Amino acid sequence: MAESEDRKPGPIAIVVAIGGLYVAQSVIGGITWIGLPAVMREEGLPLDLLGLLSLIALPWALKFLWAPAIERFRLPPRGRNRSGVVVLAGGGLSVLGLIIAGTLGLQSVPLIIAMLTVVAFAAATVDIAVDGFAVEALPRAQHGWANAAQVGGAYLGSALGGGLFLVLVSYLGWMKAVPLMAFFLVALGTPFLLRMQFPTRERPHTPSLAAALRRPEIRKGLLAAGVYVLAQKGGMMMLGPLLVDAGLSLETIGLVNGLAGIFIGLAAALTGGALVRRWGPRPVLILALLLQSVALGFFSLYDFFPGLPNWLLACFAVASGSAIMALGFVALYAQFMRWSDVRQGGIDFTLFQSMDAAISMLGGLTAGLVSSHFGYGTFFGLAAIVALSAAPLMAMIVDRQPATHVEPRAAEPA
């Protein structure tokens, strides 16, 4: 037994392994939400059709339905932790789906959407297992590092999926760039499968979706997720097409989203973590909403006053899509963790993430229709008003709390 404990991976190894999976999942999201709309817009697809890409988020919106089943499979009442099985199966399906999508021409939009929806289902399922494994494997004192891996990995992956992917498409074309990204996912997921241990133990607690929905904190969190995500993400689906129509090349957009997004997004995530520890989530959430309303307002002015320089547009795009989003969502995830039940944090957090995905999907559909019929200026102007109006709403929803050390959702040892 002592020999087995000595071989157990340390906290740093665990954080690196789960961080790779968080990056991989967000690479898929970056391709879907940032890269693919820009590529298809350059191919001449109309804005209302681009809005259909938001349907790919449907599995993320519905994953709370199968989260309890995944948790019960992953953590049987007695036996070995099956996190590796879930990650291997879901990751393999994601890679296969991306390779198939890469063989389809860009004019096969319905088939690409269908295949990427399958990939999203697999990635969403893996996310349930990774969240659960993180809170089980890491000591409570190291939970802050797990939160950093989740948030930092999300923005790093999104920057790679929306940045590196566009650069590859620019140089190699769609049919070569997509399989390359698929093999990149394999490299990111390998450390988890090779280094992690999945122990055998007894587990008396059975995760329950019904128990989560009975708690008032969960209902408050779902409302907060709906309001905040609509305000922060509502304009993001049309940001890539706006940059394309402004005359920026895919390579330029890729460099903006990629290199700038990686460094600025990660710096903003770390800054957000520090501010949350000092002030608590509430003021950081309000600050991010106010800043986002300014950025969205600039995008509206850019459309109405086309004489504004493209370099200024690129700067606001980086600020909106990387810095402000990272700053705000660190605070939002911290608040979600405070609302989660420590006995079944994975299910509670999945409910919040599902609301996030559902609102993102509806917002994407609305974005395509409004932009197509009324133009970018009107759409981004309305999005700025929504973000500004959401600030006082979040102030009412989120309670004033003393600044404390932020820890992610944690499960009591079985």
Summary of the structure (lengths in Angstrom):
residues: 414
radius of gyration: 20.5
end to end distance: 17.9
largest distance: 70.4
contacts: 1587
relative contact order: 0.17
helix: 82%
strand: 1%
